[in-house]
C-alpha cells in the first residue's frame, strides 16, 4: 500500500501546478508472458501551459506512475504527441523512469524506457477514450532485457 501512495504522490507533485490533463489506464502488463502476466493501473498527467496549449507543438511533457497486481511499480516522465483526425486521435509517447519489480516481472534494470501508442475517440471537447499498446524495456542497459508488452484501456480528461 505504501508503494501505491508513494507512486501517486510523487507523480502528482511533479509539475502538478501546470497539469492540464489526467489519464487513468487499466490493462495487462506483459500479456505475451503466460507466467508473469499481471493486471495494472496507471495514472498520467499531461503538462500544458497556462493557455492550455501543448508546450512543443503537437507534443507535451507527461509524468506518471504505474502499479501491477504483483506490486511492481514504475514512475516515469517523458513526452507524448497528440494528433487528431476529426474525433479520432493517435497519441504516441516515450518516457523513461524508475521500475521496481516487487513480486512481478524482473525487467533487468531499475532504469526502464516506455514507448506507447494510444488510439481512440474524442468524447466531447475535454475527454477521450482509447486503447493503447506499450513496451517497457531497458534498451539493453541492464544485465538482461526481457521487456514487457502491454495492452490497456485509457480514459483521458482535460481540466
Secondary structure as the mmCIF struct_conf table of DSSP 4:
data_model
#
loop_
_struct_conf.conf_type_id
_struct_conf.id
_struct_conf.beg_label_comp_id
_struct_conf.beg_label_asym_id
_struct_conf.beg_label_seq_id
_struct_conf.end_label_comp_id
_struct_conf.end_label_asym_id
_struct_conf.end_label_seq_id
HELX_RH_AL_P HELX_RH_AL_P1 UNK A 2 UNK A 13
TURN_TY1_P TURN_TY1_P1 UNK A 14 UNK A 15
HELX_RH_3T_P HELX_RH_3T_P1 UNK A 16 UNK A 18
STRN STRN1 UNK A 19 UNK A 29
TURN_TY1_P TURN_TY1_P2 UNK A 30 UNK A 32
TURN_TY1_P TURN_TY1_P3 UNK A 34 UNK A 36
STRN STRN2 UNK A 38 UNK A 47
TURN_TY1_P TURN_TY1_P4 UNK A 50 UNK A 51
BEND BEND1 UNK A 52 UNK A 52
BEND BEND2 UNK A 55 UNK A 55
STRN STRN3 UNK A 56 UNK A 56
TURN_TY1_P TURN_TY1_P5 UNK A 57 UNK A 58
STRN STRN4 UNK A 59 UNK A 68
TURN_TY1_P TURN_TY1_P6 UNK A 69 UNK A 70
STRN STRN5 UNK A 73 UNK A 81
STRN STRN6 UNK A 83 UNK A 85
TURN_TY1_P TURN_TY1_P7 UNK A 86 UNK A 87
STRN STRN7 UNK A 88 UNK A 100
TURN_TY1_P TURN_TY1_P8 UNK A 102 UNK A 103
BEND BEND3 UNK A 104 UNK A 104
BEND BEND4 UNK A 108 UNK A 108
BEND BEND5 UNK A 110 UNK A 110
STRN STRN8 UNK A 111 UNK A 123
TURN_TY1_P TURN_TY1_P9 UNK A 124 UNK A 126
STRN STRN9 UNK A 127 UNK A 137
TURN_TY1_P TURN_TY1_P10 UNK A 139 UNK A 140
BEND BEND6 UNK A 142 UNK A 143
STRN STRN10 UNK A 148 UNK A 158
#
